[in-house]
Amino acid sequence: MQASRHSAPASITIRNLDPALKERLRVRAAQHGQSMEAEARRILQTVLAPQEAPPVRHLYDRVRARFAPLGGVDLELPPREPVREPPRFD
């Protein structure tokens, strides 16, 4: 049997929760004006939310990022020569 995509929300029970951690959750929930259950749900949603994919960087960007800290090089370009005549095949 296949689970429905829109099934009822699941519930969990957390046993052996450290009393100090439970107290921190209670205080945090009170600061946000919500129940401990709602605060725990919000924390889980925040921590387990899908991560954004890093932006795609092209090869040029990756190479530049790698070598930019080393500094640039100024190359002297040779002067351009006039275009020579194409060969003739008479």
C-alpha positions as CSV (number, residue, x, y, z in Angstrom):
1,M,0.0,0.0,0.0
2,Q,1.4,3.4,-1.0
3,A,1.3,6.4,1.4
4,S,-0.7,9.4,0.3
5,R,1.3,12.6,-0.4
6,H,-1.2,14.6,1.6
7,S,-1.5,12.3,4.7
8,A,-2.3,13.6,8.1
9,P,0.6,15.3,10.0
10,A,2.7,12.9,12.0
11,S,3.3,13.1,15.8
12,I,6.3,12.0,17.8
13,T,7.1,11.6,21.4
14,I,10.6,12.5,22.7
15,R,11.7,10.5,25.7
16,N,14.6,11.1,28.1
17,L,14.8,14.8,27.3
18,D,17.3,16.5,29.5
19,P,15.4,18.7,32.0
20,A,17.7,21.7,31.3
21,L,17.0,21.4,27.6
22,K,13.2,21.1,28.2
23,E,13.4,24.3,30.4
24,R,15.3,26.1,27.6
25,L,12.6,25.1,25.2
26,R,9.9,26.3,27.6
27,V,11.6,29.7,28.0
28,R,12.1,30.1,24.2
29,A,8.5,29.2,23.5
30,A,7.4,31.8,26.1
31,Q,9.6,34.4,24.5
32,H,8.0,33.7,21.1
33,G,4.5,33.6,22.6
34,Q,3.7,30.0,21.7
35,S,3.5,26.5,23.1
36,M,6.5,24.3,23.6
37,E,5.1,22.0,20.9
38,A,4.8,24.8,18.4
39,E,8.3,26.1,19.3
40,A,9.7,22.6,18.8
41,R,7.9,22.3,15.5
42,R,9.3,25.6,14.4
43,I,12.9,24.7,15.4
44,L,12.6,21.4,13.5
45,Q,11.2,23.1,10.4
46,T,14.0,25.7,10.5
47,V,16.8,23.2,11.0
48,L,15.5,20.6,8.6
49,A,14.4,22.9,5.8
50,P,15.8,22.1,2.4
51,Q,19.2,23.8,1.8
52,E,19.5,26.3,-1.0
53,A,21.8,25.1,-3.7
54,P,24.9,27.2,-4.0
55,P,24.9,29.4,-7.1
56,V,26.4,27.8,-10.2
57,R,29.8,29.2,-11.0
58,H,31.3,28.8,-14.4
59,L,34.8,27.6,-14.9
60,Y,36.1,31.1,-15.5
61,D,34.7,32.3,-12.1
62,R,36.2,29.3,-10.3
63,V,39.6,29.7,-11.8
64,R,39.6,33.4,-11.1
65,A,38.6,32.9,-7.5
66,R,41.3,30.4,-7.0
67,F,44.2,32.5,-8.5
68,A,43.0,36.0,-7.7
69,P,44.7,36.1,-4.3
70,L,48.0,35.4,-5.9
71,G,47.9,38.7,-7.9
72,G,47.8,39.4,-11.5
73,V,50.5,39.4,-14.2
74,D,51.0,42.2,-16.7
75,L,52.0,40.8,-20.0
76,E,53.6,42.9,-22.7
77,L,51.8,42.4,-26.0
78,P,54.0,42.3,-29.1
79,P,53.1,44.9,-31.7
80,R,50.8,43.7,-34.5
81,E,52.4,43.2,-37.9
82,P,50.6,44.1,-41.1
83,V,48.6,41.3,-42.6
84,R,50.6,39.5,-45.3
85,E,49.4,38.7,-48.7
86,P,47.6,35.4,-49.1
87,P,49.4,32.8,-51.2
88,R,48.6,32.6,-54.8
89,F,48.0,29.3,-56.6
90,D,48.3,30.2,-60.2
